[in-house]
């Protein structure tokens, strides 16, 4: 046995036995109301805004009443009566978008994040280049934890996938918080409950 084998033998002898990690529960029993409340609390705590709505008309009324100074609003949500985003050759043409409205696949209650892929974004720059972002999220599409979020994503195929939680935030060395420095200044999530 050469010195290499002796070293490896000593290392193996000193290693702890390996054990498998405990299985994490993937099914939680939270009610829709509990998930909605947790999502709302978490998102507002990180600077987002949550609006509970019961119809598409309420969303339109809120947008018209809140974003009155917006010059350019575009939407990737067909159910809303808003101009649809036309994908240009140059994403810089979106630099003047005041509000983008998107519909994520689901939201995560524990961190206030919403899951979007390129199939629900007319252009991958839009969620990050618009001044404000609004998401329409159905309450039945809330999951409690990131474990369940990743289980739901599974082996889904996409070119770009992202969790978005709250407006863009940054702070300097003096801990002065700035919203919108690297992306949207605000994020509004419409929690839609149709039934």
N, C-alpha and C positions, 0 to 999 in steps of 0.2 A: 504494500500500500504506500503510495507516494504521499508527500506532504499535503497536496491538494485534497486528496481523499480523506486524510486525517482531519483536516480543517472542516470539511463538509460533514463528517461524521460527528464531530464535536458540536457543530452548529445544530444539526438535526436533533441530537440528544438534548440540547438546551432549549429547543423550541417547545412552546406550550402546545397542548393538543388543540386542534382546531375544532370549533363547534359551529354549528349553523346559527344564524341569527334567528331570533324569535319571529314568528309570522306576525305581521302587523294586520290589524283588522282593516278590511277594505270596505265594509258596509256599516255605515253609521245610521242611527235611527232618528236623526233630527227631523223635525217637521219642516214643511216649506216655510212656515212663519219663523221658526227658529233660525233657519238658514238665511232667510231674508234679513232678519234683524242683525245677525252676526255680520253678514256681508256689508250692510249699511253702516254699522258701527265701525268696522275695520276701515272701509273706504273713506268715510268722513274723517277718521282719525289720521289718515295719511294725506289729507288735502283734497280728496275727491268730493263730489256732490252726488247724492242719490235722490231720485225722484220716483216715488211709487205712482204708477199709472195703471189704469184699467181699460184703456182704449188707445188706438193709434191716433185718434183725434186729440186726446190729451197731450200726446207727445208733440204734435204739430202746434197746438196752442202754446205750449211751454216754449218751444223753439222760437216761435214768432214773438212772444212776449219778452223773452229773455235776451235773445241775440238781435235786438232791434238795430244795432249799428253795423251788423255784419254785412259786408258787401258781397261776399262770395261764400255761399253755403252749398255743399255738395253731399250727396248721400249714396251709399251702396245698399240701402234698405228699400227694396221695391215697394213695400207697403206704405211708405211715406211719400207725400206729395211734395217732393223736393227735387231739384235738378240732380240728375245722375252724373256721376263722374265719368268722363270720357278719358280713357287712358291715352295720354299724349306720348310722343316719342321722347320728350324731354321732361323728366319729373320736376325740373325747375319751374315749369309752368304752373305748378301748384303752390308757389311761394306766397300767393295772395289769398289762399284759402283761409277764411276766418273760422269755419266750422266744418268738420267732417263727421258724418253720422255713419256708424258701422254697426253690424250685428254679429257679436262674437258667438262662438259655439256654446260656451258655458262660462260660468263664473265660479270662483273659489271663495267660499265664505271665510276661511281662516286668514286670508291675506288680502281680500278685496280685489283680486286680479281677475282678468277676463282673458280667455284664450281665443286668439285670432290666427287664421292662416291666410296665405296669399289668395286663396279662393274666395275670401270675403272682403278683400281689399282691392279696389280698382288699380291701385299702385302701392307698392310696399313703402313708399316714402310718406304717403298720406297720414298715417297715424302719428307720425313724428314731425311733420313739417307744418301741419295746420296750427293755427293759433289756439283753437279749442277742439276738443274731441268729445263726441257724445256716443254712447253705446246703448243699444236697445237689447236688453237681456231679459228673457222670459224667466219668471221665478222658478219654473219647473226645471230650468237648466242650471240651477245652482248645485254645486257639490260641496261637501263640508271641508275636505282636506286636499292637499297636494297629492297625497297617495292616490286618492280617488280620481283626481284630475289626470294623473299620468296613466292610471288604469284605463280611463276613458279615451285618452289619446291613443294608447296602444301602439299598433303598428301602422297608424294612419300615414299616408304618403302626402307630402307637401314640400314645396320649395322653401317656404319661409313660414315659421310658426313663432308666435310671441305671446307671452303673458304681459298684459298691460295693467298697471295698478296706479291710479292717481295721475295727477299732472306731473310734468317734468319738474324735478327739484334738484337744486345744488346749493351748497353752502361754501363760503370762503373760510379762510383760516380764523376769522373772527366769529365764525358760526352764524353769519347773517344769511338766513334762508332766502333763496330766490326761486320763485316759481316761474316756469316757462323759459328758463335759460337755454335749454337744449331740446325743447319740444313744446308740446301744448301747455298753455298757461292754466288751463282748467280741464277737468274731466268730469262729465256728467254721465251718470248711468241711469237710464230709465229702466226700473224694474217693472216689467210688464206682466200683469196678471189679468188674463182675458176671461177666465171663468169665474 
